[in-house]
């Protein structure tokens, strides 16, 4: 321990903690910041560092939180739960004697929400802050406000091996900054980038035995995801190691990723048995906080999978991307923790240099539903009321509010409902809180089923496809996480005020409970089946034909009308237009109609059928985009026909309207006016807005338009001017005229273009005597003059007429005198009379 790099800055760090309320520590991987430093803080006197209360240390992952707690407790000669304890979701080992609590970041958010003053806490440590999870960013924003408003004696310590130092100093300008240079063992780097025809897993299957034969010790291999890890495990276990000379050596292949159970994860990071070596195949879970015994080789694929949320669809897309430079540094650092190591990179140095220094924060590309609820619980009406390293995107927050309203946690006005207020004490995700609270009102069987469903949603079995089958295994005592599920159900039941009773769980209600959590993902099999579904949010999804539920719909076609599914886990890949459904549950349509009776709409649906060239109309009962019941309308009124034409325009886009030069110019003039004179009360005029508001501006001018062919009769200019409204429809001709009158008396058209400068094309002779370009838009915009030859060919484009006369005109004059000798080309055009005539009129 005394040899750890962190030791050299411990004295400075203790002084900084004593004298400052905020401290930033940068220390290399393996420096001892997660293990040695907390022990020193526990052994230091409270007066030495000015602490008033216990220490909370946050870790990004449960595995790290448990391991560090066990390690420190062992160092102190104690068991976990005495001086050192931990809290993670569903599990806590703490006591009244606990002075250091190691918690996951989500638990920390709950703690500060329940007690904003953090009573009894003297120091909050953010470990591995570079991972920038949403929970870490949120907890930091809350802690900074608590420190500023409620607890000026609270201390905050941010730690990481790779920090965005400048950004943190901007956020926390008063913080003391300390850096431990680190004394890791030397690392020998090798680069073996994949060629164009090489695939990652087969290449690793070749390289791993070669390097195991070449070097001693165990190996840590970083892969993008669990799928590649499972493939590589299969490949390596089937490999004949005799050719590489490894057959006599004991080599264990150990997967390590988040979905594995705690026992399997623990075996991956534990020391190998005497005389054996291990190959740990890991995702970026192994980048930080974990010391994996015996590792001296790191093989880095250079890839990771990043979940990016799309607020338009409400669905997360999984993208495989190359890691940032800081992640590459973290990964390589695992090789030099205990002895000199080797790092083999499956990418080039040049490729790494092109990557960002640090990865993008999770808060910028994730589903912000939970964050939005946290902000409301905290009392922040606007996100910018708090201090953030990266401000959460408004588009994602708006999508979150829409979902929360659909879940019944927010009112239409954006205030917390009774359900929303009660959800805070449950400590679960908003979707699950809504499920529990609504189910409780529906009856005891719904409630206890919802408790069991929540536990199964939070901790799915490996390869789980149908959650109702998970319950079957749980009830039969063969579910591999049965004890955790029972404990978690009891824990949440206690928070709800009614203990969990597994005897009250009704397997027939599981689908209904899941639907309460995922109303936007209730899905209907499309008419042609084949694993294709339409979600209630209007987006499409597919299910692999080998999925049990896909088979159910294929083999039970009579049930297509009566059965729906709820998609629980679905993901959109970067190369697919539809989302892939991995986990779901079947639910009866009649049950959905009963529990969502308030959300089901009855409406007339019309559309223009291009193939038949006519209108189709139906009376429909819908839940979102799902048609639960429909009936053909045979007597179609003119109003329904117009609605069908509007639907056609909306689907096809504005380009199907009869645009002419005058209407196109008018639309561009209005859009220019919005940009150049924003203080006036212009209506929004983007394509999306115009399509969304067809009923407001276009429909009044569609009298008698009962077919697509008659669309060409719509007077677009009149419709746009009417939508523009008084007085703007009068002022626009004055501010943004269609023509400009030249000194010669000619009227020339002004060309307006969306997002561009206005242009006036004019023969050069007609602006002789002018010293500057004309002004429009209340004097704010100067026309771009496109100066033409007598044959109407462009000669010059300028907004600086005076400068042109004094400069470039001389070259133009020289060329034009020879080409057009009958026209005047004066030596002093700035003082010559404008003309449309030839020389003989001046003789």
Secondary structure as GFF3:
##gff-version 3
##sequence-region A 1 843
A	DSSP	three_ten_helix	5	9	.	.	.	ID=ss1
A	DSSP	alpha_helix	10	19	.	.	.	ID=ss2
A	DSSP	beta_strand	22	27	.	.	.	ID=ss3
A	DSSP	alpha_helix	36	43	.	.	.	ID=ss4
A	DSSP	alpha_helix	46	49	.	.	.	ID=ss5
A	DSSP	beta_strand	54	59	.	.	.	ID=ss6
A	DSSP	alpha_helix	62	75	.	.	.	ID=ss7
A	DSSP	beta_strand	84	88	.	.	.	ID=ss8
A	DSSP	beta_strand	91	93	.	.	.	ID=ss9
A	DSSP	beta_strand	100	104	.	.	.	ID=ss10
A	DSSP	alpha_helix	105	114	.	.	.	ID=ss11
A	DSSP	beta_strand	121	126	.	.	.	ID=ss12
A	DSSP	three_ten_helix	129	131	.	.	.	ID=ss13
A	DSSP	alpha_helix	134	149	.	.	.	ID=ss14
A	DSSP	beta_strand	155	160	.	.	.	ID=ss15
A	DSSP	alpha_helix	165	171	.	.	.	ID=ss16
A	DSSP	beta_strand	176	180	.	.	.	ID=ss17
A	DSSP	beta_strand	187	191	.	.	.	ID=ss18
A	DSSP	alpha_helix	200	214	.	.	.	ID=ss19
A	DSSP	beta_strand	218	222	.	.	.	ID=ss20
A	DSSP	alpha_helix	226	238	.	.	.	ID=ss21
A	DSSP	beta_strand	250	256	.	.	.	ID=ss22
A	DSSP	alpha_helix	262	269	.	.	.	ID=ss23
A	DSSP	beta_strand	276	282	.	.	.	ID=ss24
A	DSSP	three_ten_helix	284	286	.	.	.	ID=ss25
A	DSSP	beta_strand	295	300	.	.	.	ID=ss26
A	DSSP	beta_strand	303	310	.	.	.	ID=ss27
A	DSSP	beta_strand	315	322	.	.	.	ID=ss28
A	DSSP	alpha_helix	325	333	.	.	.	ID=ss29
A	DSSP	three_ten_helix	334	336	.	.	.	ID=ss30
A	DSSP	beta_strand	341	345	.	.	.	ID=ss31
A	DSSP	alpha_helix	349	353	.	.	.	ID=ss32
A	DSSP	three_ten_helix	362	364	.	.	.	ID=ss33
A	DSSP	alpha_helix	369	378	.	.	.	ID=ss34
A	DSSP	three_ten_helix	383	385	.	.	.	ID=ss35
A	DSSP	alpha_helix	394	406	.	.	.	ID=ss36
A	DSSP	alpha_helix	418	423	.	.	.	ID=ss37
A	DSSP	three_ten_helix	424	426	.	.	.	ID=ss38
A	DSSP	alpha_helix	430	442	.	.	.	ID=ss39
A	DSSP	alpha_helix	444	458	.	.	.	ID=ss40
A	DSSP	alpha_helix	467	475	.	.	.	ID=ss41
A	DSSP	alpha_helix	482	496	.	.	.	ID=ss42
A	DSSP	three_ten_helix	502	504	.	.	.	ID=ss43
A	DSSP	three_ten_helix	507	509	.	.	.	ID=ss44
A	DSSP	alpha_helix	510	517	.	.	.	ID=ss45
A	DSSP	three_ten_helix	519	521	.	.	.	ID=ss46
A	DSSP	beta_strand	522	525	.	.	.	ID=ss47
A	DSSP	beta_strand	532	535	.	.	.	ID=ss48
A	DSSP	beta_strand	540	543	.	.	.	ID=ss49
A	DSSP	alpha_helix	548	555	.	.	.	ID=ss50
A	DSSP	three_ten_helix	557	560	.	.	.	ID=ss51
A	DSSP	beta_strand	563	573	.	.	.	ID=ss52
A	DSSP	beta_strand	579	588	.	.	.	ID=ss53
A	DSSP	alpha_helix	589	595	.	.	.	ID=ss54
A	DSSP	three_ten_helix	597	599	.	.	.	ID=ss55
A	DSSP	beta_strand	601	609	.	.	.	ID=ss56
A	DSSP	beta_strand	614	623	.	.	.	ID=ss57
A	DSSP	beta_strand	626	632	.	.	.	ID=ss58
A	DSSP	alpha_helix	638	652	.	.	.	ID=ss59
A	DSSP	three_ten_helix	654	656	.	.	.	ID=ss60
A	DSSP	alpha_helix	661	676	.	.	.	ID=ss61
A	DSSP	alpha_helix	687	692	.	.	.	ID=ss62
A	DSSP	alpha_helix	694	697	.	.	.	ID=ss63
A	DSSP	three_ten_helix	699	701	.	.	.	ID=ss64
A	DSSP	three_ten_helix	708	713	.	.	.	ID=ss65
A	DSSP	alpha_helix	716	724	.	.	.	ID=ss66
A	DSSP	alpha_helix	728	735	.	.	.	ID=ss67
A	DSSP	beta_strand	739	741	.	.	.	ID=ss68
A	DSSP	beta_strand	747	751	.	.	.	ID=ss69
A	DSSP	beta_strand	759	763	.	.	.	ID=ss70
A	DSSP	three_ten_helix	764	767	.	.	.	ID=ss71
A	DSSP	beta_strand	775	776	.	.	.	ID=ss72
A	DSSP	beta_strand	781	782	.	.	.	ID=ss73
A	DSSP	beta_strand	784	788	.	.	.	ID=ss74
A	DSSP	beta_strand	794	798	.	.	.	ID=ss75
A	DSSP	alpha_helix	801	806	.	.	.	ID=ss76
A	DSSP	alpha_helix	809	819	.	.	.	ID=ss77
A	DSSP	three_ten_helix	829	831	.	.	.	ID=ss78
A	DSSP	three_ten_helix	839	842	.	.	.	ID=ss79
###
